Amino acid sequence: MNIILHEPEIPQNTGNIARTCVATGTSLHLIEPLGFFIDEKAVKRAGMDYWEHLDVHTYSSFEDFIKKNPEAKIFMATTKAKNIYSEVSYPKDAFIMFGKESAGIPEEILIDYKETSIRIPMLENIRSLNLSNAVAVVLYEALKQNNFEAFQLEGELRKYNW
């Protein structure tokens, strides 16, 4: 799986997403401009000691991303979509893109991805979920659809025998 963040603004969100990506074996793709520096303390703190294990790629623009990933099957997470995130089928190598916290994915990009745009249902007067929460919700649905391949599915008991 692959997560794309288009112009993320808040370092803590990106750090949290990076940690989720490491925990799930997901690649993180960052499209500039970023609202922070990758080596910023807030990013590293949120990602904790997982950052060194992250498969991360950066791109100068969405066009640069497309040029370097021409075969990418991209799902666009947006409140403007008609498709609910849990009602589409994600291939194992899906790319799921999220926009910046203040504005989402630009409509100039979304217009070409109407069929693969997805949304998370929310109450009517709620604008959006926190970016790192939205990534986790959609990513885990995509992983579930692929049977959590290569994941540890049972917890390990340490003190008590259940």
N, C-alpha and C positions, 0 to 999 in steps of 0.2 A: 504494500500500500504506500501511498504518497500523499502528503499534506502540502498544499501550497498556501502560503500567506502572501496576499497581495498588499504591499505597502503597510505592514503592521506598524502600529504607533506606540504600543505600551510594552516596555521590555519584560515586565513580569508575566504578561500573557504569553509572549513568545517563549519565555523560559519554562512556563508550565507546559506549553504545547511540546516543547523539545523533550521534556521529561516523559510525557505520554508517548511521544514517537520512539524514544529509546525503549520504553517498556513494552512496546508492541512491534518493534522491528520495522518501524515505518520511517521512510525518508522524509525529510523536511526541506521544502523548497521555498526560499525567501525571495520575493520580487521587490526590488528597490524602487523608490527610496524608502529606507527604514526610518522610523522615528527615533532611533537610538543606534548606538554602536554595538556590534555583536559582542565585543569584549567588555561591555558595561556590566558593572557589578550586579545590577538588578536582574539582568538576564541570567547570569551565571548562578545567582543565589536561588532564583526560582527553579532553575534546572538542576540545582545542587551539583553533585559530583558526577552527574550523568553526561554532561556536555561533551566530554572527550569521547564518548561512545556514540554520539549522534552522527548520522549520515545526513549532512546538511549541504545544500547547494544554494548559491545566490545567483541572481540574474539582474541585469540592469533595467529590464522592462518586461512586460508580458510578451511582447514580440520576441525578445531575446529568449524567453522561456520556450515559446512555440518553436523557434528556430532550432533549439537544442533538444527538444522533445517532440518531434513532429508526429509521432504515433500515439501520443498521450490521449487516453480516454478521460476527459475532464468532466467532473461533476461540479457545478457552481452552487455553493451554498448561499442562498439569498432569501430575504423575506418576500421578494417579488415573484418567486417561483410558484408554479401550479402543482408540481410533484412533491409529495411528502417523502422525506429522506428514507423512510422505512419501506416504501413501496416501489423502489427502483432496485435493479440488480447491479451489484458492483463486481466487476472482474477483480481477480487477485492483484492486478497491477494498476488499479484505479488511481486517479489523481483527483483529490477532493480539494477544491479551492475555496478559501474564505477571504473576504475583503477586510480592509482596515476598520478599526473599531468605530471611527466617527462617521463613516460613509458607506461601508460595504464595498462590493465590487462595482466598478463603474458600468453604467448601462451600455456604454459603447462596446464593452466586452461581452456583457450578458446577452445582448441581442443575437449573437451568433451561437448561443448555447441554450436556447429555450427548451429543447428536448431533454437536456441533461442538467437543468437547473433544479435544485432541490430546496426544500424549506423544512424547518422544524416547527410544528404547530405550537402556537402560543395563544394566550388570551388576546382579545382584540386590541386593548389599549397598552400592550407591552411592545416596545420597539424592537428589542432583540435580547438574546442571551449574552452573557459574557463570552468573549471569543474563545477562551480556552475551554469553557464548558461546552460550547457548541461543537468544537472540534472533537472532544471526547465522545459526545453523544453520537455524532455521525460516524466517526471512525470505528467505534465499537459495533455499530450496526453492520458496517461493511465487513469487519472482521468476523462477526457472527455468521453472516451469510456465506463466508468462506470457511466455516467450521472451525474457527480459531486454529487454523493450521499451524503446527509447530509450537503451540502454547502449552504451558503447564496448566492442566485443567482441574487438578485436585490440590487442595491445600495440604500443608504438612503440619501435623500436630507436634507440638514440642513438649508440653508439660502433661497434658491429660490425654487419655485414650478415648476417643469419641466412638 
